[in-house]
């Protein structure tokens, strides 16, 4: 199962993903770590598309080998979310704007998601893990 934790920079994606990874005992890929490994800090439209394909390739590998995987990245556009093709999507809608105005400008609020988190204490990681396990 491919789990996407998405939202603006600073919304809590990585914090939640780290806790969920422990609850679900699964693989976890963080977008910033992958960009660092690839030495690819291109945030143009093409660079963002490349990042979505990079995240998808790793997540697909885990899923094809029978493992759950969490990927946390901004995934700012409908196209990026379509490329990644999550089985379960958590939208971290906890902030109005980030420190990256260029990203805020292109961010499209998702219409399709499984769980929207609007407040930090809305759900515990255990509750979220149980919701995912029930899918």
C-alpha positions in Angstrom: 0.0 0.0 0.0 1.3 3.4 -1.0 0.5 6.1 1.6 1.0 9.7 0.7 1.3 12.3 3.4 1.1 15.7 1.6 0.7 19.4 2.3 2.6 22.6 2.4 6.1 22.9 3.8 5.9 23.1 7.6 2.5 21.4 7.8 3.8 18.4 9.8 4.2 15.8 7.0 7.6 14.5 8.1 6.7 14.7 11.8 3.5 12.6 11.3 5.2 10.2 8.8 8.0 9.4 11.3 5.4 8.5 13.9 3.2 6.6 11.5 6.2 4.6 10.2 6.7 3.2 13.7 3.0 2.4 14.1 2.8 0.7 10.8 6.3 -0.9 10.7 6.7 0.1 7.1 9.1 1.8 4.7 9.2 5.6 4.7 10.6 8.0 2.1 11.0 11.7 2.7 11.1 14.0 -0.3 13.9 16.2 1.0 16.1 13.2 1.7 15.5 11.9 -1.8 16.3 15.3 -3.4 19.5 15.3 -1.4 20.5 11.8 -2.5 19.7 12.7 -6.1 21.4 16.1 -5.7 18.3 17.5 -7.4 17.1 20.8 -6.0 15.2 21.8 -9.1 11.8 23.2 -8.2 10.7 24.0 -11.7 7.7 22.3 -13.1 9.9 19.7 -14.7 11.9 19.2 -11.5 8.7 18.7 -9.5 7.5 16.2 -12.0 10.8 14.4 -11.8 10.5 14.3 -8.0 7.0 12.8 -8.3 8.3 10.0 -10.6 11.2 9.4 -8.2 8.9 9.0 -5.2 6.5 6.8 -7.2 9.3 4.5 -8.3 10.4 3.9 -4.8 6.9 3.5 -3.5 5.9 1.1 -6.3 9.0 -1.0 -5.5 7.9 -1.4 -1.9 4.3 -2.1 -2.8 5.3 -4.7 -5.4 7.3 -6.5 -2.7 4.2 -6.6 -0.5 5.2 -3.8 1.9 3.4 -0.7 3.0 5.2 2.5 2.4 4.8 6.1 3.5 6.0 8.9 1.2 5.9 12.5 2.6 6.2 15.3 0.1 4.4 18.5 -0.8 2.9 17.0 -3.9 1.5 20.4 -4.8 -0.4 19.8 -8.0 -3.2 17.5 -9.2 -0.7 16.2 -11.8 1.9 15.4 -9.2 -0.7 13.4 -7.2 -1.8 11.6 -10.3 1.8 10.6 -11.1 2.3 9.3 -7.6 -1.0 7.4 -7.5 -1.4 6.9 -3.8 -3.6 4.1 -2.3 -4.2 6.3 0.7 -3.8 10.0 0.9 -3.4 12.1 4.1 -3.7 15.9 3.5 -1.9 17.9 6.2 -4.0 21.1 6.0 -2.6 22.6 9.2 -1.1 25.9 7.9 -2.3 28.7 5.6 1.1 29.4 4.0 4.6 28.2 4.1 8.0 29.8 3.8 8.1 29.0 0.1 5.8 31.5 -1.8 6.5 29.9 -5.2 5.2 26.6 -3.9 2.2 28.2 -2.2 1.3 29.8 -5.5 1.1 26.5 -7.4 -0.4 24.4 -4.5 -3.8 23.0 -5.5 -5.9 21.8 -2.7 -6.6 18.1 -3.2 -10.2 17.1 -4.0 -9.5 13.4 -3.4 -8.0 12.3 -0.1 -8.7 9.7 2.6 -7.9 11.8 5.6 -7.6 15.6 6.1 -5.8 16.8 9.2 -6.6 20.4 10.1 -5.3 20.5 13.7 -2.1 18.9 15.2 -4.0 17.0 17.9 -7.0 16.0 15.7 -5.9 12.3 15.6 -3.2 10.3 17.4 -0.7 8.4 15.2 -2.2 5.2 16.5 -5.7 6.3 15.4 -4.4 7.2 11.9 -2.5 3.9 11.7 -5.8 2.0 12.6 -7.7 3.9 9.9 -5.0 2.9 7.3 -5.0 -0.7 8.5 -8.8 -0.9 8.0 -8.5 -0.1 4.3 
